[in-house]
Amino acid sequence: MMTTTCLDGKFDPNMTHSCDLQCLGPLTFHPRAVGHEIRLSEGGRRAQRAEDTFKGGVVFTSRPVKTHERIRVLVEKRVPHWQGAMRVGFTNVPPLTRSLPLPPIAVPNLTEISGHWATIVPESCCQEGSVLEFWVTDDGHICLKFQNSEKQKVEAEVDVRKPLWAMIDVYGQTCSIFLLGSKTKGFLFKRTSCPTLDPLTRQPSSLKPDSTTQREKSDDCISCRSMEIPADDRCVVCMTREADITLPCGHRCLCLSCTSRVLVQFGICPLCRVRIDTGVTSEGSMISRTGDS
């Protein structure tokens, strides 16, 4: 039995997962050790950085990761007016022991400190909708895997003798990412992280007096915007935003925001139930976003 997940950036000690041998346990971003420009949501799986700055976006995983455990990250949003894109890596320093505020960038602010290793992800691999997998090998190298490409190995000399937390810097053009989970390949079976519970289904028992009012106002705004979108062009999940994501089966039925949930929780097309490859790219891809060049 494992303690899980985080709700609006805070761990909920009363929620547990019953995991089997194929489960690596829940994987979210750590709710405390986050950059000062980062906002966590979706149970700690989405990390959004303010768009008016390129820094202050460092986040860490909520638990240590294993060697060869592939951390899978979806790039949800980018802004073109900055240079550079996210950085990924690993650290031996536990998130709870860190002093706040965190250094503004991972490279070189953190990599100059003992116990931190990171590599730069090319801008071309961080387009909206692209998925990155990264992991550390038994000999301490960092590996990257992009959709439709061979893995890339970076000689990093990571100290794998101590517990390791994955580290991501939501840097530069990358301003919003979604943690899809992780996976490993064993001799007998594949192991994956179990999805955290969706915070939208676990509302607190008591709300502040103005919380309901604010939500109603927000819903009213969404409803007004959705009236401007033809019914056939709306996302079949939220029914408010335009469906601009095309799935491998050919159905264009999801908005970018809802695609993240579908990938993590179901992994199938909502219309035809065809299995969705979680490799998502915006160009020459299995899943593409309408309007991308």
Sequence and secondary structure as in RCSB ss.txt:
>XXXX:A:sequence
MMTTTCLDGKFDPNMTHSCDLQCLGPLTFHPRAVGHEIRLSEGGRRAQRAEDTFKGGVVFTSRPVKTHERIRVLV
EKRVPHWQGAMRVGFTNVPPLTRSLPLPPIAVPNLTEISGHWATIVPESCCQEGSVLEFWVTDDGHICLKFQNSE
KQKVEAEVDVRKPLWAMIDVYGQTCSIFLLGSKTKGFLFKRTSCPTLDPLTRQPSSLKPDSTTQREKSDDCISCR
SMEIPADDRCVVCMTREADITLPCGHRCLCLSCTSRVLVQFGICPLCRVRIDTGVTSEGSMISRTGDS
>XXXX:A:secstr
 EE  EETTEE TT EE   TTB     EEEEEE TTEEEETTTTEEEE TT S   EEEESS B TT EEEEEE
EEE TTS    EEEEESS GGG  SS  S IIIIITTSTTEEEEE  GGG  TT EEEEEE TTS EEEEETTS 
 EEE     TTS BEEEEE  TTEEEEEEEEEEEE SS EEE      GGGS  SS  HHHHHHHHHHHHHHHHH
HTTS GGGB TTTSSSB  EE TTS EEE HHHHHHHHHHT B TTT  B  S   SSSSSSEETT  
